[in-house]
Amino acid sequence: MAGELEFEKPVVELREKIAELKRFTQDSDMDLSSEITKLEARLERLEEDIYTN
């Protein structure tokens, strides 16, 4: 995302990582759903921390 603010970079990077893992699982036989779920939970907590302060 080109227009993100400095404090949003961790959120953007984590979203990109999740998207990358989802694409990877579609293209392979590996099941990374557990890891993706953990990262999505981490993203949710991170967004709460950033945007509620």
C-alpha distances in whole Angstrom, upper triangle without the diagonal:
4,6,6,10,11,13,10,9,12,11,7,9,12,10,9,13,14,13,15,18,18,18,20,23,23,24,26,29,28,27,24,24,26,23,20,22,23,19,18,21,19,16,18,20,17,16,19,20,17,17,21,22
4,6,9,11,13,11,10,14,13,10,12,15,14,13,16,18,17,18,21,22,21,23,26,26,27,29,32,31,31,28,28,29,27,24,26,26,22,22,24,22,19,21,23,20,18,22,22,19,19,23,23
4,7,10,12,10,10,14,13,11,13,16,15,15,18,20,19,20,23,24,24,26,28,29,30,32,35,33,33,30,29,31,28,25,27,26,23,22,24,22,19,20,22,19,17,20,20,17,16,20,20
4,7,8,6,7,10,10,8,11,13,13,13,16,18,17,19,22,22,23,25,27,28,29,31,34,32,31,28,27,28,25,23,24,24,20,19,21,19,16,17,18,15,13,17,17,13,13,17,17
4,6,5,7,10,10,10,12,15,15,16,18,20,20,22,24,25,26,28,30,31,32,34,36,34,33,30,29,30,27,25,26,25,21,21,22,19,17,18,18,15,13,16,15,12,12,16,15
4,5,6,9,10,10,12,14,15,16,18,20,21,22,24,25,26,28,30,31,32,34,36,34,33,29,29,29,26,24,25,24,21,21,22,19,16,18,18,14,14,16,15,11,13,16,15
4,6,7,8,10,11,13,14,16,17,19,20,22,23,25,26,28,29,31,32,34,35,33,32,28,28,27,24,23,23,22,18,18,19,16,14,15,14,11,10,13,11,8,10,13,11
4,6,5,6,9,10,11,12,14,16,17,18,20,21,23,24,26,27,29,30,32,30,29,25,25,25,22,20,21,19,16,16,17,14,11,13,13,10,9,12,11,8,9,13,13
4,5,5,6,8,10,10,12,14,15,16,18,20,21,22,24,26,27,28,31,28,27,24,24,24,21,19,20,19,15,16,17,14,12,14,15,11,11,14,13,11,13,16,16
4,6,5,6,9,10,10,12,14,15,17,18,20,21,23,25,26,27,29,26,25,21,21,21,18,16,17,16,12,13,14,11,9,12,12,8,9,13,12,10,12,15,15
4,5,5,6,9,10,11,12,14,15,17,18,20,21,23,25,26,28,25,24,20,19,19,17,15,15,14,11,11,12,10,7,9,10,7,7,10,11,9,11,14,15
4,5,5,6,9,10,11,12,14,15,16,18,20,21,23,24,26,24,23,20,20,20,18,15,17,16,12,12,14,13,9,12,14,11,10,14,14,12,13,17,18
4,5,5,6,9,10,10,12,14,15,16,18,20,21,22,25,22,21,18,18,19,16,14,16,15,11,12,14,12,10,13,14,11,12,16,16,14,16,19,20
4,5,5,6,9,10,11,12,14,15,17,19,20,21,23,20,19,15,15,15,12,10,12,11,7,8,11,9,7,10,12,9,10,14,14,13,15,18,19
4,5,5,6,9,10,11,12,14,16,17,19,20,22,20,19,15,15,16,13,10,12,12,9,8,11,10,7,10,13,11,11,14,15,14,15,18,20
4,5,5,6,9,10,11,12,14,15,17,18,21,19,18,15,16,17,14,12,14,14,11,11,14,13,11,14,16,14,14,18,19,17,19,22,23
4,5,5,6,9,10,10,12,14,15,16,18,16,15,12,13,14,11,9,12,12,9,10,13,12,10,14,16,14,15,18,19,18,20,23,24
4,5,5,6,9,10,11,13,14,15,17,15,13,10,10,12,9,6,9,10,7,7,11,11,9,12,15,14,14,17,19,18,20,22,24
4,5,5,6,9,10,11,13,14,17,15,14,12,12,14,12,9,12,13,10,10,14,14,12,15,17,17,16,20,21,20,21,24,26
4,5,5,6,9,10,11,12,15,13,13,11,12,15,12,10,13,14,12,13,16,16,14,17,20,19,19,22,23,23,24,27,28
4,5,5,6,9,10,10,12,10,10,7,9,11,9,7,11,12,10,11,15,15,14,17,19,19,19,22,24,23,25,27,29
4,5,5,6,9,10,12,10,10,8,8,11,10,8,11,13,11,11,15,16,15,17,20,20,20,23,24,24,25,28,30
4,5,5,6,9,11,11,12,11,12,15,13,11,14,16,15,15,18,19,18,20,23,22,22,26,27,27,27,30,32
4,5,5,6,9,8,10,9,11,14,12,11,15,16,15,16,19,20,19,22,24,23,24,27,28,28,29,32,34
4,5,5,7,6,6,7,8,12,11,10,13,15,15,15,18,19,19,21,24,24,25,27,29,29,30,32,35
4,6,8,9,9,10,11,15,14,13,15,18,17,17,21,22,21,23,26,26,26,29,31,31,31,34,36
4,7,9,11,12,14,17,16,15,18,20,19,20,23,24,23,26,28,28,29,31,33,33,34,36,38
4,6,8,10,13,15,15,15,18,20,19,20,23,24,24,26,29,29,30,32,34,34,35,37,39
4,7,9,12,14,15,15,17,19,20,21,23,25,25,27,29,30,31,33,35,35,36,38,40
4,6,9,11,11,12,15,16,17,18,20,21,22,24,26,27,28,30,32,32,34,36,38
4,6,8,9,10,11,13,14,15,18,19,20,22,24,24,26,28,29,30,31,33,35
4,5,5,6,9,10,11,12,14,15,16,18,20,21,22,24,26,27,28,30,32
4,5,5,6,9,10,10,12,14,15,16,18,20,21,22,24,25,26,28,30
4,5,5,6,9,10,11,12,14,16,17,18,20,21,23,24,26,27,29
4,5,5,6,9,10,11,12,14,16,16,18,20,21,22,24,26,27
4,5,5,6,9,10,10,12,14,15,16,18,20,21,22,24,26
4,5,5,6,9,10,11,13,14,15,17,18,20,21,22,25
4,5,5,6,9,10,11,12,14,16,17,18,20,21,23
4,5,5,6,9,10,10,12,14,15,16,18,20,21
4,5,5,6,9,10,10,12,14,15,16,18,20
4,5,5,6,9,10,11,12,14,15,16,19
4,5,5,6,9,10,11,12,14,15,17
4,5,5,6,9,10,10,12,14,16
4,5,5,6,9,10,11,12,14
4,5,5,6,9,10,10,12
4,5,5,6,8,10,11
4,5,5,6,8,10
4,6,5,6,8
4,6,6,6
4,6,6
4,6
4
